[in-house]
Amino acid sequence: MQLNDLFKIIFFYIINKLVNFEEKDKQIQKRIDWIASQIRETKFELHRQHQELEDALREQEELRKQKVKTK
């Protein structure tokens, strides 16, 4: 085996590792993006539910005030 052949083998080995790294990096990034989108959706849903809760509490408070006034 000549030195040139050895360099080719090393070169292709390194390229293969880089390609595998790039592919794994893309897969991990997709997972990160998916998780981030799930967190955003959950955040918006929680915000909406919080608004509904505040509205219900306000409505209950007004109803109780009216009940006290009628007594």
mmCIF file of the C-alpha atoms, coordinates in Angstrom:
data_MODEL
# 
_entry.id   MODEL 
# 
loop_
_atom_site.group_PDB 
_atom_site.id 
_atom_site.type_symbol 
_atom_site.label_atom_id 
_atom_site.label_alt_id 
_atom_site.label_comp_id 
_atom_site.label_asym_id 
_atom_site.label_entity_id 
_atom_site.label_seq_id 
_atom_site.pdbx_PDB_ins_code 
_atom_site.Cartn_x 
_atom_site.Cartn_y 
_atom_site.Cartn_z 
_atom_site.occupancy 
_atom_site.B_iso_or_equiv 
_atom_site.pdbx_formal_charge 
_atom_site.auth_seq_id 
_atom_site.auth_comp_id 
_atom_site.auth_asym_id 
_atom_site.auth_atom_id 
_atom_site.pdbx_PDB_model_num 
ATOM 1  C CA . MET A 1 1  ? 0.000   0.000  0.000  1.00 0.00 ? 1  MET A CA 1 
ATOM 2  C CA . GLN A 1 2  ? 1.355   3.349  -0.969 1.00 0.00 ? 2  GLN A CA 1 
ATOM 3  C CA . LEU A 1 3  ? 1.211   6.488  1.072  1.00 0.00 ? 3  LEU A CA 1 
ATOM 4  C CA . ASN A 1 4  ? -1.169  8.021  -1.455 1.00 0.00 ? 4  ASN A CA 1 
ATOM 5  C CA . ASP A 1 5  ? -3.618  5.125  -0.968 1.00 0.00 ? 5  ASP A CA 1 
ATOM 6  C CA . LEU A 1 6  ? -3.419  5.548  2.777  1.00 0.00 ? 6  LEU A CA 1 
ATOM 7  C CA . PHE A 1 7  ? -4.245  9.253  2.442  1.00 0.00 ? 7  PHE A CA 1 
ATOM 8  C CA . LYS A 1 8  ? -7.250  8.380  0.258  1.00 0.00 ? 8  LYS A CA 1 
ATOM 9  C CA . ILE A 1 9  ? -8.519  5.902  2.832  1.00 0.00 ? 9  ILE A CA 1 
ATOM 10 C CA . ILE A 1 10 ? -8.090  8.419  5.643  1.00 0.00 ? 10 ILE A CA 1 
ATOM 11 C CA . PHE A 1 11 ? -9.721  11.147 3.541  1.00 0.00 ? 11 PHE A CA 1 
ATOM 12 C CA . PHE A 1 12 ? -12.782 9.006  2.750  1.00 0.00 ? 12 PHE A CA 1 
ATOM 13 C CA . TYR A 1 13 ? -13.033 7.897  6.371  1.00 0.00 ? 13 TYR A CA 1 
ATOM 14 C CA . ILE A 1 14 ? -13.063 11.525 7.523  1.00 0.00 ? 14 ILE A CA 1 
ATOM 15 C CA . ILE A 1 15 ? -15.598 12.519 4.844  1.00 0.00 ? 15 ILE A CA 1 
ATOM 16 C CA . ASN A 1 16 ? -17.831 9.627  5.881  1.00 0.00 ? 16 ASN A CA 1 
ATOM 17 C CA . LYS A 1 17 ? -17.651 10.703 9.532  1.00 0.00 ? 17 LYS A CA 1 
ATOM 18 C CA . LEU A 1 18 ? -18.493 14.283 8.557  1.00 0.00 ? 18 LEU A CA 1 
ATOM 19 C CA . VAL A 1 19 ? -21.492 13.157 6.521  1.00 0.00 ? 19 VAL A CA 1 
ATOM 20 C CA . ASN A 1 20 ? -22.706 11.029 9.432  1.00 0.00 ? 20 ASN A CA 1 
ATOM 21 C CA . PHE A 1 21 ? -22.195 14.004 11.744 1.00 0.00 ? 21 PHE A CA 1 
ATOM 22 C CA . GLU A 1 22 ? -24.171 16.285 9.411  1.00 0.00 ? 22 GLU A CA 1 
ATOM 23 C CA . GLU A 1 23 ? -26.997 13.759 9.147  1.00 0.00 ? 23 GLU A CA 1 
ATOM 24 C CA . LYS A 1 24 ? -27.181 13.248 12.906 1.00 0.00 ? 24 LYS A CA 1 
ATOM 25 C CA . ASP A 1 25 ? -27.037 17.007 13.433 1.00 0.00 ? 25 ASP A CA 1 
ATOM 26 C CA . LYS A 1 26 ? -30.007 17.465 11.072 1.00 0.00 ? 26 LYS A CA 1 
ATOM 27 C CA . GLN A 1 27 ? -31.990 14.776 12.892 1.00 0.00 ? 27 GLN A CA 1 
ATOM 28 C CA . ILE A 1 28 ? -31.266 16.346 16.259 1.00 0.00 ? 28 ILE A CA 1 
ATOM 29 C CA . GLN A 1 29 ? -32.199 19.797 14.934 1.00 0.00 ? 29 GLN A CA 1 
ATOM 30 C CA . LYS A 1 30 ? -35.521 18.436 13.651 1.00 0.00 ? 30 LYS A CA 1 
ATOM 31 C CA . ARG A 1 31 ? -36.213 16.999 17.102 1.00 0.00 ? 31 ARG A CA 1 
ATOM 32 C CA . ILE A 1 32 ? -35.312 20.321 18.729 1.00 0.00 ? 32 ILE A CA 1 
ATOM 33 C CA . ASP A 1 33 ? -37.587 22.207 16.328 1.00 0.00 ? 33 ASP A CA 1 
ATOM 34 C CA . TRP A 1 34 ? -40.467 19.809 16.999 1.00 0.00 ? 34 TRP A CA 1 
ATOM 35 C CA . ILE A 1 35 ? -40.084 20.122 20.775 1.00 0.00 ? 35 ILE A CA 1 
ATOM 36 C CA . ALA A 1 36 ? -39.894 23.917 20.508 1.00 0.00 ? 36 ALA A CA 1 
ATOM 37 C CA . SER A 1 37 ? -43.083 24.001 18.427 1.00 0.00 ? 37 SER A CA 1 
ATOM 38 C CA . GLN A 1 38 ? -44.848 21.799 20.990 1.00 0.00 ? 38 GLN A CA 1 
ATOM 39 C CA . ILE A 1 39 ? -43.770 24.167 23.756 1.00 0.00 ? 39 ILE A CA 1 
ATOM 40 C CA . ARG A 1 40 ? -45.054 27.176 21.779 1.00 0.00 ? 40 ARG A CA 1 
ATOM 41 C CA . GLU A 1 41 ? -48.406 25.474 21.156 1.00 0.00 ? 41 GLU A CA 1 
ATOM 42 C CA . THR A 1 42 ? -48.690 24.559 24.831 1.00 0.00 ? 42 THR A CA 1 
ATOM 43 C CA . LYS A 1 43 ? -47.807 28.120 25.821 1.00 0.00 ? 43 LYS A CA 1 
ATOM 44 C CA . PHE A 1 44 ? -50.558 29.551 23.591 1.00 0.00 ? 44 PHE A CA 1 
ATOM 45 C CA . GLU A 1 45 ? -53.084 26.992 24.854 1.00 0.00 ? 45 GLU A CA 1 
ATOM 46 C CA . LEU A 1 46 ? -52.197 27.728 28.487 1.00 0.00 ? 46 LEU A CA 1 
ATOM 47 C CA . HIS A 1 47 ? -52.516 31.465 27.837 1.00 0.00 ? 47 HIS A CA 1 
ATOM 48 C CA . ARG A 1 48 ? -55.968 30.939 26.315 1.00 0.00 ? 48 ARG A CA 1 
ATOM 49 C CA . GLN A 1 49 ? -57.065 28.758 29.240 1.00 0.00 ? 49 GLN A CA 1 
ATOM 50 C CA . HIS A 1 50 ? -55.714 31.321 31.704 1.00 0.00 ? 50 HIS A CA 1 
ATOM 51 C CA . GLN A 1 51 ? -57.793 34.009 30.018 1.00 0.00 ? 51 GLN A CA 1 
ATOM 52 C CA . GLU A 1 52 ? -60.877 31.792 30.252 1.00 0.00 ? 52 GLU A CA 1 
ATOM 53 C CA . LEU A 1 53 ? -60.177 31.187 33.939 1.00 0.00 ? 53 LEU A CA 1 
ATOM 54 C CA . GLU A 1 54 ? -59.822 34.909 34.624 1.00 0.00 ? 54 GLU A CA 1 
ATOM 55 C CA . ASP A 1 55 ? -63.079 35.603 32.769 1.00 0.00 ? 55 ASP A CA 1 
ATOM 56 C CA . ALA A 1 56 ? -64.909 32.909 34.762 1.00 0.00 ? 56 ALA A CA 1 
ATOM 57 C CA . LEU A 1 57 ? -63.511 34.238 38.050 1.00 0.00 ? 57 LEU A CA 1 
ATOM 58 C CA . ARG A 1 58 ? -64.557 37.788 37.129 1.00 0.00 ? 58 ARG A CA 1 
ATOM 59 C CA . GLU A 1 59 ? -68.023 36.573 36.195 1.00 0.00 ? 59 GLU A CA 1 
ATOM 60 C CA . GLN A 1 60 ? -68.317 34.657 39.471 1.00 0.00 ? 60 GLN A CA 1 
ATOM 61 C CA . GLU A 1 61 ? -67.178 37.694 41.454 1.00 0.00 ? 61 GLU A CA 1 
ATOM 62 C CA . GLU A 1 62 ? -69.770 39.921 39.754 1.00 0.00 ? 62 GLU A CA 1 
ATOM 63 C CA . LEU A 1 63 ? -72.491 37.359 40.384 1.00 0.00 ? 63 LEU A CA 1 
ATOM 64 C CA . ARG A 1 64 ? -71.577 37.172 44.072 1.00 0.00 ? 64 ARG A CA 1 
ATOM 65 C CA . LYS A 1 65 ? -71.568 40.985 44.337 1.00 0.00 ? 65 LYS A CA 1 
ATOM 66 C CA . GLN A 1 66 ? -75.061 41.090 42.841 1.00 0.00 ? 66 GLN A CA 1 
ATOM 67 C CA . LYS A 1 67 ? -76.218 38.427 45.297 1.00 0.00 ? 67 LYS A CA 1 
ATOM 68 C CA . VAL A 1 68 ? -74.890 40.442 48.240 1.00 0.00 ? 68 VAL A CA 1 
ATOM 69 C CA . LYS A 1 69 ? -76.633 43.605 46.961 1.00 0.00 ? 69 LYS A CA 1 
ATOM 70 C CA . THR A 1 70 ? -79.992 41.837 46.696 1.00 0.00 ? 70 THR A CA 1 
ATOM 71 C CA . LYS A 1 71 ? -79.894 40.653 50.316 1.00 0.00 ? 71 LYS A CA 1 
# 
